[in-house]
Amino acid sequence: MSRSFGGMIAVLATWLLGGQVALGQLQFEAPPIDYGTAPVHDPVARLQQQLDAGQKQLKYDERLGYLPSVLEALGVPASSQMLVFTQTSFQLRKISPHRPRAVYFSDDAYVGWVQFGDVLEISAVDPEQGAVFYTLEQQPTDRPLFVRDRGQCLTCHASSRTQGVPGHLVRSVYPDAGGRPILGSGTFTTSHSSPFKERWGGWYVTGTHGDLRHMGNAIVRNPREADQLDLESGANRTDLQGLVDTSPYARPGSDIVALMVLEHQTQMHNYITLANFETRHAMHYNQIMNKALERPDDHLSDSTQRRIDAVAEKLVRYLLFADEFPLTSPVRGTSGFAEEFSARGPHDRQGRSLRQLQLDGRMMKYPCSYLIYSEAFDALPEPVKQNVYRRLDTILRGEDTSGEFVHLTPADRQAIREILADTLPEAVAGK
């Protein structure tokens, strides 16, 4: 065995044996990802470049600090406001049921604001590196500086709850009267698949939802019986009067539709990042083996193809809302978020959009995630992106008759395909 071949096998063995221990995080601090050192081009990084060049300015508000200006600069709608009162932020000592943290989001940025907080908490989606975390000091200055986190946030934001990549998550917990999560009673990572009764523990929720029940707006009174949370008193509230003073906040509510969209979006981002990282890893080690075995550079091994196929299938399933929890009652918000979100498009020639909300039976009128238009999705490595597009085309044409996508009626498939044909034609080109 040649020295070079032996070296390649040693590298591969290190990955297979030692690297697999950390597979939950896909070794994203090492090549080919280099999460901590590779340049980033997320919305916050771009905004910082504009600030440094004098092309943009942030204004300081005496009540809310930089929050209004940051929301505007990042294109984050104030109508997306949600209030979480559990101590699950690093500014936990300033958070309680009387002073919840406000969270806002757009397609590619998330902003957290705490009353009397030292910093704004921001995370943004980088097309190549997934979630990137920042803070901005809440002190007036001529040179606002977003400071990138160097690992603290990844304790929670890079685990099995985020698909093993730097990502985002929505958690539901059993909160005590001080806002502390009673972790011994369990927690839930929520997505569009989660039963309603497991959602929003530790969050305030405004909106109507009929006979559906959630964990929001409620506090555990007896820690020894945390699972006996009163779900009735917090149901179908259209305002938070009597629960919390909302006058210090940008908006008065915590919109249920924004919460539902957030739950879908956070895990959708994570699956996109997982597909990106897994494919880059697979191709990286495919190149190592091609060199070691003196195969052509463009040779794609069966094992590499299987890895790409597997992660593409995960992405397609989530993209098309497989296993979505059925809504047995209509859901309506209170902030105008639903109307703003649905109006953004893009629209096909018939005026239809993947952003149109149904909120009765299911969340979306046309169940295919709007994040298919995102920069992160577009930046997927070609082998996995084309795999996803092929699967989409097969499913939407009705050629996949398995039970995986039985929730999509023939009319659903046709409508989604027509919308994509007008707004993202490469997704259904049948390549």
Residue pairs with C-beta under 8 A, 6 or more apart in sequence:
1 9
4 292
5 292
8 288
8 289
8 291
8 292
9 292
11 288
12 285
12 288
12 289
12 292
15 27
15 285
19 27
23 164
24 159
24 160
24 164
25 158
25 159
25 164
25 165
26 33
26 164
26 165
26 274
26 277
26 278
26 281
27 33
27 281
28 35
28 130
28 158
28 165
28 166
28 277
29 35
29 36
31 284
32 280
32 281
32 283
32 284
33 129
33 277
33 280
33 281
35 129
35 130
35 166
36 150
36 151
38 128
38 129
40 126
40 128
40 129
40 132
40 148
41 126
41 127
41 128
42 108
42 109
42 124
42 125
42 126
42 127
42 129
42 132
43 74
43 75
43 108
43 109
43 124
43 125
44 74
44 109
44 122
44 124
44 132
44 134
44 146
45 124
45 126
45 132
45 146
47 56
47 73
47 74
47 146
48 145
48 146
50 56
51 57
51 58
51 143
51 144
56 73
58 66
58 69
58 70
58 73
58 144
59 66
59 68
59 69
60 66
60 69
60 140
61 67
61 68
61 69
63 248
64 113
64 250
65 113
65 117
65 120
65 138
66 120
66 136
66 138
66 144
67 102
67 111
67 113
67 120
67 250
68 78
68 250
70 76
70 111
70 120
70 122
70 136
71 77
71 78
71 104
71 111
71 250
74 106
74 109
74 111
74 122
74 124
75 106
75 109
76 104
76 105
76 106
76 109
76 111
77 104
77 106
77 337
77 340
77 341
78 104
78 250
78 251
79 251
79 255
79 258
79 335
79 336
79 337
79 340
80 104
80 105
80 106
80 255
80 258
80 262
80 335
80 337
81 102
81 103
81 104
81 249
81 250
81 251
81 253
81 254
81 255
81 258
81 335
82 102
82 103
82 104
82 203
82 204
82 254
82 255
82 258
82 259
82 262
83 100
83 101
83 102
83 103
83 203
83 204
83 240
83 244
83 246
83 249
83 253
83 254
84 95
84 100
84 101
84 103
84 202
84 203
84 204
85 95
85 96
85 97
85 98
85 99
85 100
85 101
85 175
85 179
85 202
85 203
85 204
85 244
86 95
86 173
86 175
86 179
86 180
86 181
86 201
86 202
86 203
87 93
87 95
87 96
87 178
87 179
87 180
87 181
88 156
88 171
88 173
88 181
88 202
89 95
89 101
89 112
89 114
89 121
90 121
90 152
90 153
91 101
91 114
91 117
91 118
91 119
91 121
94 114
94 115
94 116
94 117
95 101
95 114
95 179
96 178
96 179
97 175
97 177
97 178
97 179
97 219
97 243
97 244
98 244
98 245
99 114
99 115
99 116
100 204
100 244
100 254
101 112
101 113
101 114
102 112
102 113
102 114
102 249
102 250
103 110
103 111
103 112
103 113
103 262
104 110
104 111
104 112
104 113
104 250
105 111
105 258
105 262
105 265
107 125
107 265
107 370
107 371
107 374
108 124
108 125
108 374
108 375
108 376
109 122
109 123
109 124
109 125
110 122
110 123
110 124
110 168
111 120
111 121
111 122
112 120
112 121
112 122
113 120
113 121
113 250
114 121
115 248
117 138
118 137
118 138
119 135
119 136
119 137
119 138
120 135
120 136
120 138
121 133
121 134
121 135
122 133
122 134
122 135
122 136
122 146
123 131
123 132
123 133
123 134
123 153
123 157
123 168
124 131
124 132
124 134
125 131
125 132
125 269
125 374
125 375
125 376
126 132
126 376
127 375
127 376
127 378
127 379
128 276
128 379
129 166
130 165
130 166
130 167
130 269
130 270
130 273
130 276
130 277
130 376
131 157
131 162
131 165
131 166
131 167
131 168
131 269
131 273
132 148
132 149
132 166
133 148
133 149
133 153
133 154
133 157
134 146
134 147
134 148
134 149
135 146
135 147
135 149
136 144
136 145
136 146
136 147
137 144
137 145
137 147
154 166
156 169
157 166
157 167
157 168
157 169
158 164
158 165
158 166
158 167
161 169
161 171
161 189
162 168
162 169
162 270
163 267
163 270
163 271
163 273
163 274
164 274
165 270
165 273
165 274
165 277
166 273
167 266
167 269
167 270
167 273
168 265
168 266
168 267
168 269
168 270
169 189
169 266
169 267
169 270
170 189
170 190
170 191
170 259
170 262
170 263
170 266
171 187
171 188
171 189
171 190
171 202
172 187
172 188
172 189
172 190
172 194
172 198
172 199
172 200
172 201
172 202
172 203
172 215
173 181
173 182
173 183
173 187
173 188
173 201
173 202
174 181
174 182
174 185
174 186
174 187
174 201
174 202
174 215
174 220
174 226
174 227
174 229
175 181
175 182
175 201
175 202
175 218
175 219
175 220
176 182
176 219
176 220
176 223
177 219
177 220
177 221
179 202
181 187
181 202
182 220
182 223
182 226
184 226
185 220
185 223
185 226
185 227
186 227
187 201
188 194
188 198
188 199
188 201
190 198
190 199
190 200
190 263
191 263
191 264
191 266
191 267
192 260
192 263
192 264
192 267
192 321
192 324
192 325
192 363
193 323
193 324
193 325
194 263
194 325
195 325
196 209
196 212
196 213
196 214
196 325
196 327
197 213
197 214
197 215
197 231
198 215
199 214
199 215
199 216
199 259
199 263
200 214
200 215
200 216
200 259
201 215
201 216
201 218
201 229
202 215
203 216
203 217
203 254
203 259
204 216
204 217
204 240
204 243
204 244
204 253
204 254
205 214
205 216
205 217
205 234
205 237
205 254
205 256
205 259
206 237
206 238
206 239
206 240
206 253
206 254
206 255
206 256
206 333
206 334
206 335
207 236
207 237
207 238
207 255
207 256
207 257
207 331
207 332
207 333
207 334
208 236
208 238
208 256
208 330
208 331
208 332
209 235
209 236
209 256
209 329
209 330
209 331
209 332
210 236
210 328
210 329
210 330
210 331
211 328
211 329
212 327
212 328
212 329
212 331
213 231
213 232
213 235
214 231
214 234
214 235
215 229
215 231
215 234
216 234
216 254
217 233
217 234
217 235
217 237
217 240
217 243
218 229
218 230
218 231
218 233
218 234
220 226
220 229
221 230
222 228
237 243
238 334
239 252
239 253
239 334
240 246
240 252
240 253
240 254
246 252
246 253
251 335
253 334
253 335
255 333
255 334
255 335
255 337
255 338
256 331
256 332
256 333
256 334
257 331
257 332
257 333
257 335
257 337
257 338
257 341
257 357
257 359
258 333
258 335
258 337
260 331
260 359
260 363
261 337
261 341
261 363
264 321
264 363
264 369
265 371
267 318
268 318
268 319
268 369
268 371
269 371
269 376
271 314
271 315
271 318
271 319
272 315
272 371
272 374
272 376
272 377
272 380
273 376
274 311
274 314
274 315
275 311
275 312
275 314
275 315
275 380
275 384
275 388
276 376
276 379
276 380
276 381
276 384
278 307
278 308
278 311
278 384
279 307
279 308
279 311
279 380
279 381
279 383
279 384
280 381
281 307
282 304
282 307
282 308
283 304
283 381
283 383
285 304
286 299
286 300
286 301
286 304
287 297
289 295
289 301
290 296
290 297
290 299
300 383
308 383
308 384
308 387
309 387
311 384
312 384
312 387
312 388
312 391
313 391
315 384
315 388
316 388
316 391
316 392
316 395
317 323
317 404
318 369
319 368
319 369
319 371
319 372
319 388
319 392
320 367
320 368
320 369
320 392
320 395
320 405
320 408
321 362
321 363
321 364
321 367
321 368
321 369
321 407
322 404
322 405
322 407
324 362
324 363
324 367
324 407
326 361
326 362
327 359
327 360
327 361
327 362
327 363
329 360
330 359
330 360
331 359
331 360
332 338
332 359
338 357
338 359
341 355
341 357
342 353
342 355
342 356
342 357
343 355
344 353
344 355
345 353
345 355
345 423
346 353
346 373
346 423
347 353
347 423
348 418
348 419
348 421
348 422
348 423
349 422
350 418
352 366
352 415
352 418
352 419
353 366
353 370
353 419
353 423
354 364
354 366
354 368
354 369
354 370
354 372
354 373
354 416
354 419
354 423
355 370
356 364
356 365
356 366
357 363
357 364
357 365
358 364
358 365
362 407
366 412
366 415
366 416
366 419
367 407
367 408
367 412
367 416
368 392
368 416
368 419
368 420
371 377
372 420
372 424
372 427
373 423
373 424
377 385
378 385
380 388
386 431
389 426
389 427
389 428
389 429
389 431
390 430
390 431
391 400
392 420
392 427
392 428
393 417
393 427
393 428
393 429
393 430
393 431
394 400
395 405
395 408
395 413
396 413
396 414
396 416
396 417
396 420
396 428
397 413
397 417
398 410
398 413
408 416
417 428
420 427
420 428
421 428
